[in-house]
Amino acid sequence: MDLIEIRAVKPTISIKEFTKNPEQFKDQPPKISKYAVVDPEAEIGPGVEIGPFCVIGPKAKIGAGTILQNNVTVMGDVTLGVGNRVFPGSVLGGDPQDVSYRGTETKVVIGDYNVFRECVTINRASEKEDGYTRVGSNCYFMGCVHIAHDCQVGDHVVIANGSMLGGHVHCDSRVTLSGGVAVTHFASIGRYAFVGGISRILQDIPPYMLADGNPARPRCVNVVALKRNDFPSKTIKDLTEAYRLLFRSRVGLESAREILINKLGDQPEVKHLLDCIEFQQNGRHGRGREARRNAA
């Protein structure tokens, strides 16, 4: 494609405005700084803005309305969806930081309307699982966040400055990680969980919980997130009772399951919590997916 010679690119519309009417970019050509390096084989969608000193590789696919401010590198097979915004210094699609990696063609797939602040790094997958590192939609990654190879990150995830996901981590939707959190390989973080700053996650974090510490462990139900997402008060009360039995009284999983089913019936959020803890206990070292390490 021919490069459009403009001196710099300034965002013409906010992500919030874009989500209201993504079709507005349908007929708009991309705007690419003459100081950017864009491989002619890269797929650049309508309304994309690429600022000075960006480097875009031949296998990149950048969706409509995505903004790469400046000094952004997209390398390898990376798919960026619609309306993403990438700030300076970010590197998307770098080789996995795995000493056994031998150059296999693997991928990064990123959804829509995400924000990647300064110096975010997302590595392509290794060949040890399905070959994809995935990020969902409507996420916000603050400065210097690292997402390692083979990670799977859901939708509406917020990760604060300097936090790091090790390889093969699964992070469900609506999770919030505070600053400086380190997540070990193969750990899982359940939906609607919150992890306090400077925590070290060595074991799976169950869904709906607020965790903190070194190592991190559940401290209470994440009531703030559940209320903000319109969970009924009865559901919050039921999860609080489940937390009390599992992490305070420590009656054991099967005893807790029997008590909760008799008392609450087949409550879906409580059932999901219990199923996640069962999966964790069936793994190793407090990580349900740790069994994948042998295959990896």
MARLO-971303 format. One record per residue: x negated, z, y of N, C-alpha, C, O in turn; residue in three letters. Coordinates in pm, whole numbers, plus 50000, padded with zeros to 5 digits. Atoms other than C-alpha are relative to their C-alpha. Layout:
REM residues N
SITE  n.xx  n.zz  n.yy ca.xx ca.zz ca.yy  c.xx  c.zz  c.yy  o.xx  o.zz  o.yy residuo
SITE     X     Z     Y     X     Z     Y     X     Z     Y     X     Z     Y     ALA
...
This chain:
REM residues 296
SITE  n.xx  n.zz  n.yy ca.xx ca.zz ca.yy  c.xx  c.zz  c.yy  o.xx  o.zz  o.yy residuo
SITE 49915 50000 49881 50000 50000 50000 49912 50000 50125 49799 50050 50122     MET
SITE 50074 50001 49874 49890 49943 50358 50010 50136 50066 50118 50196 50070     ASP
SITE 49999 49872 49931 49789 50257 50543 50050 49982 50142 50014 49886 50211     LEU
SITE 49948 50003 49864 49975 50328 50865 49904 50078 50087 49880 50196 50063     ILE
SITE 50104 49936 49920 49722 50408 51130 50063 50083 50111 50095 50034 50219     GLU
SITE 49959 49903 49898 49841 50714 51312 49896 50110 50000 49839 50142 49895     ILE
SITE 50113 49909 49985 49601 50972 51439 50020 50130 49923 49925 50183 49866     ARG
SITE 49971 49877 50071 49768 51276 51288 50148 50002 49967 50226 49922 50020     ALA
SITE 49861 49990 50039 50093 51379 51129 50050 50140 50034 49991 50239 49992     VAL
SITE 49933 49874 49974 50317 51652 51262 50137 49993 49933 50205 49892 49944     LYS
SITE 49870 50003 50065 50625 51750 51061 50111 49969 50101 50117 50028 50208     PRO
SITE 49893 50040 49909 50928 51585 51216 50129 50075 49973 50223 50067 50052     THR
SITE 49878 49930 50036 51185 51802 51042 49964 50118 49911 49870 50109 49832     ILE
SITE 50029 49884 50082 51193 52145 50882 50056 49980 49859 50146 49898 49838     SER
SITE 49950 50009 50136 51243 52192 50509 50147 50042 49994 50225 49984 49920     ILE
SITE 49862 49955 50000 51565 52379 50581 50093 49888 50044 50198 49867 49985     LYS
SITE 49917 50112 49953 51702 52084 50776 50003 49889 49898 50106 49824 49879     GLU
SITE 50007 50110 50095 51585 51840 50512 50096 50021 49883 50159 49926 49836     PHE
SITE 49916 49974 50116 51776 52011 50232 50145 49970 50027 50223 49948 49934     THR
SITE 49860 50029 49968 52101 51951 50418 50032 49852 49984 50146 49815 49954     LYS
SITE 49972 50143 50001 52061 51575 50420 49876 49922 49955 49812 49855 50036     ASN
SITE 50120 50069 50048 51782 51437 50197 50010 49849 50009 49907 49781 50007     PRO
SITE 49984 50146 49994 51928 51086 50222 49950 49942 50132 49934 49821 50144     GLU
SITE 50042 50051 49870 51812 51062 50584 49865 49928 49994 49834 49849 50083     GLN
SITE 50130 50064 50011 51467 50954 50463 50004 49873 49915 49901 49807 49895     PHE
SITE 49989 50110 50096 51598 50683 50235 49935 49871 50049 49869 49801 49972     LYS
SITE 50051 50126 49946 51501 50397 50464 49878 50017 50089 49838 49923 50158     ASP
SITE 50116 49977 49914 51204 50558 50638 49870 49974 49925 49853 50022 49813     GLN
SITE 50130 50022 50064 50853 50437 50557 49916 50128 50006 49936 50210 50095     PRO
SITE 50090 49885 49990 50586 50697 50481 49910 49990 50122 49880 49881 50169     PRO
SITE 50092 49993 49888 50361 50808 50765 49869 50058 49948 49864 50172 49902     LYS
SITE 50128 49961 50060 49997 50825 50660 49891 49988 50106 49873 49881 50164     ILE
SITE 50109 50001 49903 49709 50919 50887 49891 49901 49956 49864 49885 49837     SER
SITE 50110 50090 50033 49429 50665 50908 49878 50076 49948 49786 50015 49893     LYS
SITE 50111 49920 50050 49195 50952 50823 50026 50054 49860 49942 50125 49804     TYR
SITE 49971 49962 50138 49364 51012 50488 49951 49893 49904 49938 49776 49940     ALA
SITE 50040 50093 50105 49246 50853 50163 50109 50002 49894 50125 50101 49822     VAL
SITE 49888 50010 50094 49541 50736 49953 49973 49883 49906 49962 49768 49950     VAL
SITE 50023 50108 50097 49479 50539 49635 50118 49904 50001 50233 49948 50004     ASP
SITE 49890 50097 49994 49682 50216 49640 50095 50008 49881 50207 49957 49888     PRO
SITE 49913 49987 50116 49823 50300 49295 50089 50124 50007 50180 50138 49925     GLU
SITE 49916 49881 49986 49973 50631 49411 50141 49958 50040 50160 49861 50113     ALA
SITE 49861 50027 49968 50352 50636 49436 50044 50094 50113 50055 50215 50094     GLU
SITE 49966 49922 49881 50453 50751 49783 50145 49971 50038 50180 49856 50065     ILE
SITE 49859 50019 49973 50823 50805 49849 50031 49981 50147 49943 49999 50232     GLY
SITE 49960 50018 49860 51018 50732 50168 49993 50131 50078 50021 50238 50024     PRO
SITE 50003 49883 49913 50971 50969 50458 49888 50097 49974 49884 50204 50035     GLY
SITE 50114 49912 50026 50653 51120 50316 49905 49998 50119 49885 49892 50180     VAL
SITE 50097 49991 49892 50404 51241 50577 49869 50056 49944 49866 50164 49885     GLU
SITE 50131 49961 50053 50033 51260 50488 49903 50008 50117 49877 49908 50184     ILE
SITE 50082 49974 49884 49802 51413 50744 49854 49966 49979 49815 49917 49873     GLY
SITE 50142 50036 50005 49432 51368 50820 49925 50069 49887 49952 50184 49853     PRO
SITE 50095 49948 50098 49168 51416 50551 50065 50044 49869 50004 50118 49792     PHE
SITE 49941 49982 50132 49414 51432 50263 49941 49898 49905 49904 49788 49946     CYS
SITE 50049 50090 50104 49297 51275 49937 50105 49996 49889 50136 50098 49828     VAL
SITE 49892 50017 50096 49564 51135 49705 49952 49906 49890 49915 49792 49918     ILE
SITE 50052 50078 50112 49464 51009 49359 50098 49896 49949 50214 49893 49992     GLY
SITE 49920 50115 50044 49596 50705 49172 50123 50035 49918 50216 49955 49910     PRO
SITE 49887 49964 50086 49835 50894 48942 50099 50094 50068 50191 50144 50005     LYS
SITE 49910 49912 49926 50005 51099 49213 50134 49931 50025 50141 49811 50050     ALA
SITE 49865 50046 49967 50379 51064 49263 50058 50102 50098 50080 50218 50062     LYS
SITE 49959 49908 49894 50502 51215 49589 50141 49964 50045 50165 49853 50093     ILE
SITE 49858 50025 49976 50877 51247 49642 50036 49994 50147 49959 50036 50233     GLY
SITE 49952 50026 49864 51079 51162 49952 49992 50124 50087 50027 50235 50045     ALA
SITE 49999 49894 49900 51027 51371 50263 49897 50109 49982 49897 50206 50058     GLY
SITE 50105 49900 50020 50733 51568 50127 49896 49987 50110 49861 49877 50151     THR
SITE 50097 49996 49891 50482 51673 50394 49870 50061 49950 49868 50176 49907     ILE
SITE 50135 49948 50026 50110 51710 50324 49930 50009 50135 49896 49906 50194     LEU
SITE 50040 49985 49860 49978 51854 50649 49864 49940 50030 49854 49843 50105     GLN
SITE 50134 50059 49988 49603 51790 50634 49909 50070 49900 49937 50182 49857     ASN
SITE 50097 49944 50094 49306 51848 50403 50064 50044 49868 50023 50144 49810     ASN
SITE 49935 49973 50128 49532 51846 50098 49946 49902 49897 49929 49784 49926     VAL
SITE 50048 50085 50108 49403 51711 49766 50101 50000 49886 50140 50105 49836     THR
SITE 49912 50016 50115 49634 51575 49497 49925 49912 49901 49905 49793 49924     VAL
SITE 50086 50071 50094 49430 51476 49193 50061 50005 49861 50135 50098 49830     MET
SITE 49944 50004 50134 49516 51380 48838 50145 49956 50002 50195 49908 50104     GLY
SITE 49861 50041 50017 49867 51313 48711 50091 50112 50053 50122 50206 49981     ASP
SITE 49918 49898 49933 50081 51514 48956 50127 49934 50052 50123 49830 50118     VAL
SITE 49872 50044 49946 50449 51466 49032 50053 50107 50093 50077 50220 50052     THR
SITE 49941 49912 49900 50579 51625 49352 50140 49949 50029 50159 49831 50056     LEU
SITE 49862 50041 49976 50955 51621 49400 50030 49980 50147 49942 49949 50228     GLY
SITE 49949 50027 49867 51162 51592 49714 49976 50119 50093 49994 50234 50052     VAL
SITE 49997 49900 49895 51102 51785 50036 49903 50114 49988 49926 50220 50044     GLY
SITE 50102 49895 50007 50795 51984 49944 49915 49999 50127 49904 49897 50196     ASN
SITE 50088 49990 49884 50562 52107 50216 49870 50068 49956 49870 50180 49907     ARG
SITE 50129 49953 50049 50190 52151 50143 49907 50019 50119 49886 49926 50197     VAL
SITE 50082 49963 49886 49959 52325 50389 49851 49973 49972 49814 49946 49859     PHE
SITE 50141 50038 50014 49585 52268 50450 49925 50078 49892 49950 50196 49868     PRO
SITE 50089 49939 50098 49329 52336 50182 50055 50009 49859 49983 50051 49768     GLY
SITE 49942 49990 50134 49568 52316 49887 49947 49888 49910 49922 49776 49954     SER
SITE 50046 50096 50100 49453 52142 49569 50098 50003 49884 50111 50103 49815     VAL
SITE 49899 50010 50105 49721 52025 49328 49949 49904 49892 49915 49789 49921     LEU
SITE 50035 50089 50111 49631 51888 48985 49855 50000 49961 49811 49907 49892     GLY
SITE 50138 49992 50044 49270 51995 48942 49990 50024 49851 50085 50071 49788     GLY
SITE 50021 49977 50143 49124 52009 48592 50024 50146 49965 49996 50235 50045     ASP
SITE 49984 49860 50044 49217 52320 48393 49865 50071 49993 49766 50012 49950     PRO
SITE 50123 49921 50004 48956 52593 48424 49989 50065 49862 50005 50186 49846     GLN
SITE 50005 49963 50142 48912 52611 48048 49877 49932 49943 49866 49809 49945     ASP
SITE 50127 50057 50044 48568 52565 47895 50017 49906 49881 49927 49827 49852     VAL
SITE 49978 50089 50114 48721 52389 47593 50065 49868 50041 50083 49780 49957     SER
SITE 49933 50123 49956 48889 52120 47805 49903 49882 49991 49787 49890 50031     TYR
SITE 50083 50117 50023 48760 51774 47718 50054 49875 50069 50030 49763 50023     ARG
SITE 49958 50115 49921 48929 51552 47974 50129 49934 49956 50156 49822 49997     GLY
SITE 49872 50056 50043 49266 51497 47806 50091 49977 50120 50089 50054 50216     THR
SITE 49906 50031 49891 49529 51337 48030 50118 50096 49994 50208 50080 49911     GLU
SITE 49890 49903 49993 49758 51628 48118 50061 49994 50140 50012 49921 50226     THR
SITE 49920 50022 49881 50005 51678 48400 50037 50130 50072 50034 50239 50015     LYS
SITE 49931 49899 49922 50147 51892 48678 50132 49939 50046 50134 49828 50099     VAL
SITE 49869 50045 49954 50519 51857 48749 50059 50108 50090 50076 50222 50049     VAL
SITE 49951 49907 49898 50658 52019 49064 50137 49953 50047 50156 49833 50069     ILE
SITE 49863 50034 49960 51024 52029 49167 50013 49973 50149 49925 49914 50211     GLY
SITE 49963 50036 49864 51187 52008 49509 49997 50122 50094 50018 50235 50052     ASP
SITE 49984 49903 49891 51174 52199 49841 49912 50124 49985 49951 50234 50025     TYR
SITE 50095 49889 50009 50875 52416 49760 49909 50003 50122 49890 49901 50189     ASN
SITE 50098 49983 49893 50631 52552 50018 49871 50053 49938 49870 50157 49872     VAL
SITE 50132 49960 50046 50261 52573 49932 49915 50029 50123 49871 49936 50191     PHE
SITE 50078 49967 49882 50073 52761 50201 49851 49975 49976 49813 49918 49874     ARG
SITE 50140 50040 49997 49702 52739 50275 49926 50037 49870 49936 50149 49819     GLU
SITE 50095 49980 50110 49458 52698 49984 50065 50042 49868 50005 50114 49789     CYS
SITE 49937 49981 50131 49708 52715 49699 49935 49903 49901 49911 49787 49935     VAL
SITE 50055 50087 50104 49561 52578 49374 50090 50003 49877 50131 50110 49831     THR
SITE 49921 50013 50122 49760 52450 49077 49925 49906 49906 49902 49789 49939     ILE
SITE 50079 50078 50095 49568 52328 48772 50090 49925 49902 50197 49972 49865     ASN
SITE 49933 50072 50107 49677 52064 48526 49991 50079 49870 49910 50172 49857     ARG
SITE 49997 49930 50128 49755 52175 48172 49877 49967 49916 49809 49867 49939     ALA
SITE 50093 50034 50106 49514 52194 47886 50078 49921 49894 50196 49890 49913     SER
SITE 49931 50070 50109 49594 52013 47561 50054 50098 49897 50094 50057 49788     GLU
SITE 49971 49897 50101 49678 52344 47389 50149 50028 49983 50189 50089 49883     LYS
SITE 49856 49988 50019 50053 52342 47449 50063 49862 50016 50025 49770 49944     GLU
SITE 49932 50129 49991 50278 52059 47567 49938 49905 50103 49989 49795 50124     ASP
SITE 50069 50088 49907 50037 51919 47827 50052 50002 50142 50014 49916 50222     GLY
SITE 49941 49993 49867 50235 52023 48135 49979 50138 50062 49999 50240 49996     TYR
SITE 49982 49883 49914 50192 52281 48409 50122 49970 50085 50129 49865 50148     THR
SITE 49874 50028 49932 50536 52315 48566 50030 50105 50107 50006 50224 50089     ARG
SITE 49949 49914 49893 50668 52457 48893 50141 49950 50032 50162 49830 50042     VAL
SITE 49862 50038 49974 51041 52460 48966 50025 49959 50144 49941 49895 50206     GLY
SITE 49959 50039 49866 51222 52419 49296 50028 50123 50086 50055 50232 50036     SER
SITE 49969 49896 49902 51273 52626 49612 49911 50124 49987 49955 50237 50008     ASN
SITE 50096 49891 50010 50962 52835 49555 49918 50011 50129 49911 49916 50207     CYS
SITE 50086 49978 49883 50733 52983 49821 49871 50067 49951 49873 50181 49904     TYR
SITE 50130 49949 50042 50363 53028 49742 49914 50022 50125 49883 49927 50196     PHE
SITE 50077 49967 49880 50163 53206 50012 49852 49970 49979 49811 49922 49873     MET
SITE 50139 50043 49997 49796 53161 50095 49919 50045 49879 49930 50160 49835     GLY
SITE 50098 49972 50105 49535 53142 49817 50062 50042 49867 49996 50109 49787     CYS
SITE 49940 49978 50131 49780 53169 49529 49939 49902 49900 49913 49786 49934     VAL
SITE 50054 50087 50107 49641 53030 49201 50096 49998 49882 50136 50103 49831     HIS
SITE 49917 50018 50120 49856 52890 48920 49916 49922 49900 49886 49804 49922     ILE
SITE 50095 50057 50095 49641 52818 48616 50068 49902 49905 50189 49880 49910     ALA
SITE 49954 50101 50095 49674 52562 48339 50111 50052 49909 50110 50168 49868     HIS
SITE 49892 49975 50097 49987 52552 48120 50101 50104 50047 50184 50148 49967     ASP
SITE 49901 49906 49951 50183 52791 48343 50136 49931 50014 50144 49810 50037     CYS
SITE 49864 50048 49981 50561 52754 48363 50066 50094 50100 50089 50212 50071     GLN
SITE 49943 49920 49893 50714 52877 48689 50140 49949 50030 50160 49828 50045     VAL
SITE 49862 50038 49981 51089 52878 48747 50035 49967 50144 49948 49930 50223     GLY
SITE 49949 50030 49867 51303 52828 49058 50009 50126 50085 50023 50237 50033     ASP
SITE 49983 49890 49904 51320 53046 49372 49901 50114 49973 49935 50231 49984     HIS
SITE 50106 49901 50023 50994 53222 49287 49919 50015 50129 49887 49916 50194     VAL
SITE 50083 49971 49883 50798 53390 49569 49875 50073 49951 49884 50176 49885     VAL
SITE 50127 49936 50037 50429 53471 49517 49918 50017 50127 49888 49920 50196     ILE
SITE 50068 49970 49874 50243 53643 49799 49849 49978 49989 49797 49946 49882     ALA
SITE 50141 50040 49982 49884 53598 49918 49907 50055 49893 49913 50173 49859     ASN
SITE 50108 49959 50088 49599 53606 49672 50039 50034 49858 49955 50082 49782     GLY
SITE 49959 49970 50138 49803 53648 49355 49960 49885 49908 49951 49770 49950     SER
SITE 50055 50097 50094 49685 53470 49042 50075 50008 49867 50093 50115 49811     MET
SITE 49942 50009 50134 49862 53353 48727 49895 49942 49907 49847 49831 49930     LEU
SITE 50093 50052 50099 49628 53316 48430 50065 49889 49918 50184 49860 49933     GLY
SITE 49950 50112 50079 49665 53031 48184 50116 50040 49910 50119 50151 49857     GLY
SITE 49889 49986 50095 49987 52993 47981 50100 50109 50042 50180 50152 49958     HIS
SITE 49904 49899 49953 50182 53246 48193 50137 49934 50020 50146 49821 50069     VAL
SITE 49863 50044 49974 50560 53206 48201 50063 50095 50102 50067 50216 50082     HIS
SITE 49941 49923 49891 50731 53321 48521 50141 49947 50022 50158 49835 50070     CYS
SITE 49861 50046 49994 51111 53300 48514 50048 49991 50144 49975 50026 50237     ASP
SITE 49945 50023 49866 51335 53220 48810 50029 50130 50073 50053 50235 50012     SER
SITE 49967 49888 49909 51395 53454 49108 49903 50116 49987 49941 50231 50013     ARG
SITE 50103 49897 50008 51073 53647 49047 49928 50009 50134 49910 49908 50202     VAL
SITE 50083 49979 49881 50877 53798 49338 49875 50078 49960 49884 50186 49903     THR
SITE 50127 49930 50019 50509 53889 49312 49942 50031 50137 49928 49942 50220     LEU
SITE 50063 49961 49875 50355 54083 49599 49854 49954 50002 49808 49889 49908     SER
SITE 50136 50048 49982 50002 54022 49726 49901 50059 49901 49913 50175 49860     GLY
SITE 50111 49952 50081 49694 54048 49508 50035 50035 49857 49965 50114 49795     GLY
SITE 49961 49972 50138 49876 54055 49174 49922 49909 49906 49912 49789 49930     VAL
SITE 50072 50078 50101 49672 53943 48872 50078 50006 49869 50109 50114 49818     ALA
SITE 49920 50009 50122 49863 53821 48566 49913 49943 49889 49859 49833 49903     VAL
SITE 50087 50044 50108 49674 53793 48238 50060 49884 49923 50180 49859 49929     THR
SITE 49957 50114 50080 49693 53491 48008 50114 50037 49904 50116 50147 49848     HIS
SITE 49890 49992 50096 50010 53445 47800 50104 50107 50034 50194 50131 49953     PHE
SITE 49898 49903 49962 50206 53714 47986 50126 49927 50048 50120 49811 50091     ALA
SITE 49871 50053 49953 50573 53656 48072 50060 50098 50100 50049 50220 50084     SER
SITE 49934 49918 49898 50764 53781 48376 50145 49956 50004 50175 49839 50031     ILE
SITE 49859 50033 50014 51141 53796 48340 50069 49976 50133 50019 50015 50239     GLY
SITE 49923 50036 49880 51401 53672 48586 50037 50122 50083 50061 50230 50030     ARG
SITE 49963 49898 49902 51477 53878 48898 49905 50121 49998 49940 50228 50048     TYR
SITE 50097 49891 49997 51166 54092 48842 49925 50001 50132 49911 49898 50197     ALA
SITE 50084 49981 49881 50960 54228 49131 49876 50076 49957 49886 50175 49886     PHE
SITE 50125 49932 50034 50593 54325 49099 49931 50041 50129 49910 49959 50218     VAL
SITE 50063 49946 49881 50426 54547 49358 49858 49950 50019 49795 49901 49925     GLY
SITE 50130 50054 49963 50103 54455 49536 49884 50063 49925 49889 50181 49887     GLY
SITE 50126 49959 50065 49757 54482 49376 50027 50052 49858 49953 50137 49808     ILE
SITE 49972 49960 50138 49916 54523 49033 49924 49910 49903 49889 49796 49934     SER
SITE 50066 50075 50107 49748 54412 48711 50098 49991 49883 50132 50091 49821     ARG
SITE 49899 50020 50104 49991 54262 48461 49929 49963 49871 49877 49853 49856     ILE
SITE 50060 50022 50131 49860 54297 48107 50106 49979 49893 50077 49922 49787     LEU
SITE 49890 50014 50095 50198 54306 47931 50117 49930 50067 50123 49920 50190     GLN
SITE 49882 50067 49946 50526 54121 47971 50078 50096 50091 50088 50215 50064     ASP
SITE 49913 49924 49911 50745 54238 48259 50144 49962 49968 50180 49845 49983     ILE
SITE 49864 50034 50038 51109 54260 48147 50082 49951 50120 50050 49983 50234     PRO
SITE 49914 50047 49891 51381 54086 48350 50072 50115 50070 50098 50220 50011     PRO
SITE 49919 49909 49917 51564 54270 48631 49926 50128 50039 49986 50218 50098     TYR
SITE 50073 49876 49977 51288 54532 48661 49909 49989 50122 49865 49880 50158     MET
SITE 50104 49987 49898 51065 54647 48947 49881 50064 49931 49891 50175 49878     LEU
SITE 50120 49952 50068 50712 54690 48811 49888 50020 50101 49885 49957 50206     ALA
SITE 50109 49970 49908 50400 54831 48969 49892 50073 49922 49919 50138 49821     ASP
SITE 50106 49918 50056 50062 54974 48882 49887 49922 49938 49889 49799 49935     GLY
SITE 50119 50057 50061 49732 54913 48708 49970 50079 49870 49899 50179 49873     ASN
SITE 49919 50121 50016 49838 54823 48450 50145 50020 50045 50195 50133 50050     PRO
SITE 49862 49992 49952 50186 54740 48577 50095 50036 49887 50078 49992 49773     ALA
SITE 49893 49970 50094 50488 54888 48403 50130 50017 50077 50127 50044 50197     ARG
SITE 49872 49988 49930 50861 54902 48484 50018 50139 50060 49995 50240 49994     PRO
SITE 49977 49873 49931 50944 55171 48740 50147 50029 50022 50189 50144 50026     ARG
SITE 49856 49985 49978 51314 55108 48799 50063 49862 49993 49993 49762 49978     CYS
SITE 49931 50128 49990 51577 54836 48812 49980 49943 50140 49979 50018 50238     VAL
SITE 50021 50066 49871 51519 54582 49090 50135 49984 50071 50190 49874 50082     ASN
SITE 49864 49995 49944 51841 54683 49264 50012 49910 50123 50115 49845 50141     VAL
SITE 49994 50080 49877 51757 54509 49594 50026 49853 49968 50114 49791 50028     VAL
SITE 49982 50141 50034 51724 54166 49434 50136 49974 49938 50199 49872 49967     ALA
SITE 49870 50020 50065 52035 54211 49223 50113 50004 50101 50207 49924 50092     LEU
SITE 49898 49995 49895 52243 54310 49525 49995 49875 50088 50100 49820 50123     LYS
SITE 50015 50119 49916 52104 54022 49731 50055 49875 49931 50096 49780 49997     ARG
SITE 49951 50116 50076 52207 53783 49455 50139 50024 49943 50182 49959 49848     ASN
SITE 49856 49979 50026 52560 53924 49432 50031 50039 49857 50135 50001 49803     ASP
SITE 49966 49943 50129 52536 54097 49097 50106 50108 50019 50096 50187 50114     PHE
SITE 49898 49894 49989 52845 54318 49041 49936 50138 49986 49837 50155 49915     PRO
SITE 50052 49864 50006 52787 54689 49087 50001 50053 49857 49913 50131 49820     SER
SITE 49996 49955 50139 52890 54747 48725 49881 49946 49922 49824 50018 49839     LYS
SITE 50116 50056 50069 52617 54511 48602 49873 50077 50035 49791 50106 49948     THR
SITE 50118 49921 49957 52357 54700 48808 50001 50137 49933 49897 50186 49890     ILE
SITE 49988 49869 50066 52488 55028 48667 49965 49989 49852 49897 50076 49798     LYS
SITE 50031 50019 50142 52468 54892 48312 49851 49981 49977 49795 50037 49883     ASP
SITE 50144 50020 50013 52111 54773 48361 49922 50129 50026 49820 50155 49962     LEU
SITE 50064 49871 49973 52018 55111 48507 50008 50092 49879 49913 50163 49848     THR
SITE 49986 49921 50122 52153 55280 48195 49906 49949 49891 49845 50028 49819     GLU
SITE 50094 50056 50097 51953 55041 47978 49857 50039 50032 49780 50075 49943     ALA
SITE 50134 49958 49959 51640 55116 48180 49976 50147 49964 49869 50181 49914     TYR
SITE 50016 49857 50028 51699 55492 48139 49971 50024 49851 49883 50102 49816     ARG
SITE 50020 49982 50143 51726 55465 47761 49865 49946 49953 49797 50008 49871     LEU
SITE 50119 50068 50049 51435 55226 47717 49870 50058 50055 49772 50073 49982     LEU
SITE 50126 49967 49934 51179 55351 47968 49991 50145 50046 49883 50191 50085     PHE
SITE 50003 49858 49966 51278 55712 48045 50018 50086 49875 49931 50166 49839     ARG
SITE 49976 49923 50122 51435 55857 47734 49916 49949 49883 49882 50024 49792     SER
SITE 50083 50062 50103 51235 55614 47518 50056 50023 49860 49986 50069 49769     ARG
SITE 49935 49981 50130 51482 55622 47233 49963 49890 49901 49997 49900 49783     VAL
SITE 50034 50112 50088 51342 55298 47091 50099 49886 50017 50214 49907 50053     GLY
SITE 49919 50119 49974 51475 54944 47106 50127 49998 49918 50235 49976 49974     LEU
SITE 49880 50011 50084 51713 54953 46809 50101 50109 50031 50221 50083 50032     GLU
SITE 49907 49893 49963 51860 55290 46902 50065 49970 50134 50185 49992 50151     SER
SITE 49944 50035 49870 51902 55175 47262 50102 49887 49987 50207 49891 50050     ALA
SITE 49906 50110 50020 52066 54853 47147 50134 50051 49943 50241 50011 49989     ARG
SITE 49878 49948 50061 52315 55044 46929 50081 50080 50101 50203 50065 50109     GLU
SITE 49929 49918 49900 52400 55292 47207 50065 49911 50106 50180 49932 50144     ILE
SITE 49950 50084 49891 52441 55019 47469 50113 49909 49953 50208 49887 50028     LEU
SITE 49890 50084 50051 52655 54791 47250 50126 50083 49982 50235 50037 50016     ILE
SITE 49882 49913 50018 52885 55081 47162 50061 50039 50133 50182 50055 50145     ASN
SITE 49951 49953 49870 52909 55184 47526 50043 49887 50091 50142 49901 50164     LYS
SITE 49978 50107 49902 52901 54852 47713 50058 49873 49939 50105 49785 50011     LEU
SITE 49960 50126 50062 52995 54589 47457 49890 49896 50014 49772 49930 50029     GLY
SITE 50097 50109 49995 52826 54250 47470 49976 49960 50146 50016 49853 50190     ASP
SITE 50027 50024 49859 52708 54274 47832 49883 49900 50010 49774 49931 49960     GLN
SITE 50102 50107 50011 52507 53949 47894 49865 50036 50059 49763 50005 49999     PRO
SITE 50129 49967 49941 52238 54083 48130 49927 50105 49917 49805 50097 49900     GLU
SITE 50062 49899 50086 52176 54388 47912 49951 49937 49870 49842 49970 49822     VAL
SITE 50042 50070 50122 52163 54165 47604 49872 49920 50024 49782 49919 49941     LYS
SITE 50121 50076 49968 51908 53940 47776 49880 50091 50014 49771 50058 49967     HIS
SITE 50109 49903 49986 51697 54243 47868 49951 50046 49863 49831 50049 49838     LEU
SITE 50037 49952 50133 51704 54371 47510 49930 49890 49919 49833 49917 49848     LEU
SITE 50062 50111 50073 51622 54027 47367 49857 49976 50047 49768 49949 49965     ASP
SITE 50136 50019 49948 51320 53995 47598 49906 50108 49951 49790 50080 49919     CYS
SITE 50085 49891 50049 51189 54336 47495 49972 49983 49851 49861 50013 49805     ILE
SITE 50022 50027 50142 51237 54246 47128 49893 49891 49982 49805 49903 49897     GLU
SITE 50100 50107 50006 51040 53924 47185 49861 50053 50034 49763 50017 49970     PHE
SITE 50127 49939 49962 50767 54125 47357 49943 50083 49885 49824 50074 49855     GLN
SITE 50047 49912 50107 50746 54374 47072 49959 49923 49876 49879 49971 49796     GLN
SITE 50037 50084 50115 50723 54095 46816 49869 49926 50022 49817 49863 49930     ASN
SITE 50128 50064 49970 50411 53963 46992 49885 50095 49974 49889 50178 49883     GLY
SITE 50118 49914 50013 50076 54131 47034 49958 50048 50138 49972 49977 50237     ARG
SITE 50054 49943 49876 49927 54357 47300 50105 50003 50111 50071 49995 50229     HIS
SITE 49894 49993 49901 50265 54380 47473 50038 49867 50061 50106 49863 50163     GLY
SITE 49968 50133 49949 50291 54004 47523 50063 49917 49888 49999 49890 49786     ARG
SITE 49930 50074 50104 50550 53808 47328 49935 49867 49969 49937 49822 49854     GLY
SITE 50059 50133 50020 50369 53477 47379 49855 50007 49955 49790 49904 49938     ARG
SITE 50139 49986 50043 50034 53618 47271 49974 49931 49865 49862 49891 49835     GLU
SITE 50016 50069 50128 50098 53468 46925 49959 49855 50020 49901 49793 49931     ALA
SITE 50040 50138 49973 50048 53129 47093 49848 49986 50015 49795 49875 50007     ARG
SITE 50143 50009 49974 49684 53217 47156 49926 49940 49880 49830 49866 49898     ARG
SITE 50065 50056 50118 49589 53133 46797 50015 49848 49997 49921 49775 49967     ASN
SITE 49977 50143 49997 49749 52791 46831 49920 49935 50112 49876 49820 50099     ALA
SITE 50073 50052 49887 49575 52748 47167 49850 50005 49976 49772 49964 50062     ALA
